[in-house]
Amino acid sequence: AAPYAAAILDFLEVAVERLDEGDLKSVPGANYDLIVVEGAVTRAPEAWLKALAPGGRLAVVERDGPVGKAALYVRADDEIGRRTVFDATPPVLAGFEPEHGFAF
């Protein structure tokens, strides 16, 4: 879906920066109005939240079990809000797998 979405946004003359390889836990640059993650992570990395512009949004599925929660983060000037939107089960992105410890 990412290539299609990038093509549509490019057609609409929206600046798109697509990252699909390398260190995905860091984000080049800053002041993004929107970051969409097409895969699940255990928890949104702090670097992604810091890369948002004021009023910017991060859409990501956070998952550490069979079912994840789609979360929408919104950055205000000095704080970040989070809202759970729906359940989802996309695959976990490489490098973002949950670390499960020993449990009885």
N, C-alpha and C positions, 0 to 999 in steps of 0.2 A: 504494500500500500504506500510505502514511503516514496518510491519513485513517481507514482501517479499523483500523490498529493503535492510533491515538489513541483511537478510539471504544471498542475493547475494553478498553484500559487505564483509560479513564475509567469504564467500567462496573464494573471491578474496584476502583474508588475509588483508583486510583494517580494521583498528581498528574502531569499531562502539560503540557509547554510545547513547542509545536510552532513551529519556525522554518523558514519556507520563502521568505522574501524579505528584502531589506535586506542588511546586511553579515553574511554567514554566517561570516566568519573570526573574528568575536568572539562571545562568548557572554554574554548578560545574566545577571548573578548568578553564583553559585558554589555549590559543595557539591552537585553533581549525583551521584546514585548511578549513573545510567546515561545515556549519550549514544549514540544510534543514528543513524548517518548513512546515508541512503538514496540514495547516489550515491558516486562515486569522487572522490578528491582525490589530488594528487601526494604529499603528506605531511601528516599530521595537524598542524594549526596548534598552536603552543604554548599559545595561549589556551584551546583545548578541553581540553588536558591539565591546565592549571592550574585549570579550572573543576570538575574532579572532586573529590568528597569522598574522604577516606581510605576505601579499599575500593571506590571507584567504578570503573566500567568504561566504556571507549569502544570501540564497535564501528564500524569504518570500513574501506572498501576503499581501499588506496593503489595508485595506478596512474599510470605514466608511459609506458606502451606499450600494446600491444593487449590484454594480460592483466594484471589487477591481483591483488593479494594481500589477502584479508580479514585484518585485523589486530585483535587484541583487546589493548587497553591496560588495565592494572590499576594503580591508584594505591595505594601503601602510604603510611605517614605521611610519609616524606621522599624517596621515589623512585617511579619509574614503570617497570613491566615491560611488555614487548611480546612477543606471540606471534603468529606467522602461523598462520592456521587453514585456509584453503583458497583456491583460485584463483577469481576472479570477474571479470566484465566489465560492470559497470553503467556507464551514461554518466557522464562527468566533470561535476561540478557547475560551473555558470557561475562564472567568477572563479577557478577552481582548475585551469585548464588547465596542462599542463606547458610549460615554456619550453625549447625545443630550440635549442641553438646550432649553429653551423656545424660540420660533420664531413665528412671525406673518406670 
